[in-house]
C-alpha cells in the first residue's frame, strides 16, 4: 500500500462526514457502550460495601468487618467530649455477645481501636462510648450500630 497517496489525497467536498450508514453503526456502538457502562456502575454500587458496615454516632465511629470491630473516638462536634478516661461497650443486638473494651485515656485527639467480635456476618453489632466522670458514673458520647460484613 502506498501511504503517501492516501495521506496526501485532497478531501472531496463533504468527505469529512461519515456516510449515514456508518454513522448509525457508530451511534449504536456508542449507545451499547453507554448502557454497558451504566450496568457495570450499578453492579459495582450494589456489591461494594458502603455505609452498611460502618457508622457514626456523635463522637464514635465503628466499622464491622471480618469478625472485628474497628473504632475511632474523635474530638470535636457534635458533643466535644472532655479529656479523660473512657471505655467502649460492644454487643451483638439480640444477645449472644457482650463485652467492655479496655479503659483508655482520651487526650483530645483521635484514638483508634480494634476488638475481635465473634459474631456471624450479617449480625448487627453496637458500640457505646462511655466517659468516666470524675465524680462517679458515666456519660455516653456515641452509640452507633452496624451490620457485620
N, C-alpha and C positions, 0 to 999 in steps of 0.2 A: 504494500500500500504506500502510496506517495503522500506523505503527510503535508508537505508544503502546498500541494494543490488544494487539499481540503481545508487547511487552516487559513490560507490567504485568499480564498474564494470570496468575492464580494457577496454581500447579503442581497437577496432579492426582496422586493417590496413585500412586506407582510410576513417575511420568513422568520422574524423574531418570535412570533406567536406559534404555539403548538396547534396542530390541527385539532378540531373538535373531538375526534375520536380519542386521540392521545390524551387530551385534557380530561376527558371523562375517566380514563384509566387512572391517571394521577389523582384525581379528586376522590375516586373510590378507594385508592390505596391510602390516601391521607385520612379519609373517614374511618377506614378499618383500623389504622394505627391509633387514631384518637380514641376510638371505642375500646381497643385493646389496652391502651394506657389507663383509661378510666377504670376498667375492670381490674387491672393489676393494682391500682391505687386502693380500690375498695377492698380487695382481698388482703392487702398488706395492712390496711387500717383495722380490719376485723381480727387479724391473727396476731398483731403486735400488742404485747401487754401495755396498757396505758394506765389510767388512774385506778383501774380495778385492783391493782396490787400495791398501791401506795396512797397515803392520805395524810392530811394535816388537820390539826385542830389546835387553835391557839398557838402555844409555843412548842408543840411536839409534832414531829413528822415521823411516820413509820413506813416501812416497805416490807412486805412479807413475801419471801421467795425461797424456794428450795429448802424448806424446813428451818429457815432463820427469819428473825425479825431484826431489821436494821433500824436504828433510831437516830434522830437528830433533835437535840434540845437546844434551841437557839434563842438569843436575846431579842428584844425589840417588840414591836407591835404584834399582837394587839394588847398583851397584858403587861409587858415589861417586868418579867419575873425578877425578884431580888436575888443577889448573890447569896449562896448558902448551900446547905445540904439538901439533896433531892434523891429520890429513887423512882423507878418506873414499875408499875404493877402491870403484868401481862396476863391475859387469859384467853381461852377459846370460848366464844359465845356458845351457850348451851351446855357448858361444863366439859370436864374431861382433862383440862389442863389449866393450871392457875399457879403463877409464880411471881414473887417480887424480885426485881433486879437489885443489884448491889447499891448501897448508898454511895453517893459521889458528891464532890464539891463542884458547884456551878460558879465559875469565875466571871460571868458576864460575857463569855464568848461561847460559841457553839461547841457542844460536847457531843461526840459521836459514840454510838454504842451498837452492840450486836448480841443477840441471845439465841440459843437453839430453841426451836419451837416444834416439838414432836406432834404435829397435827397434820391431817391429810390435806392434800391440795384441794382447794375449793372451800375449805373451812373458813369461817370468819374469826379473825383474831382481833383483840382490842388491847390498847395500852393506855394507862393513865399516868400522867406526870404529877408527882406529889412533892411539894416543898415542905420541909420540916421546919415548922415555925419555932423560933427561939423560945417562945412562951409555952410551947407544947402544942400538939395537934398537927394537922396537915392542911395545906392549901392545894387545890387542884389547878394545874396550869395547862391542861390539854387532855383530850380523851378521843383519839381517832380510832376507828375500826376499819379493817381492810380484809380482803379475801386473800388467802394464801394461794400463790400460783406455783 
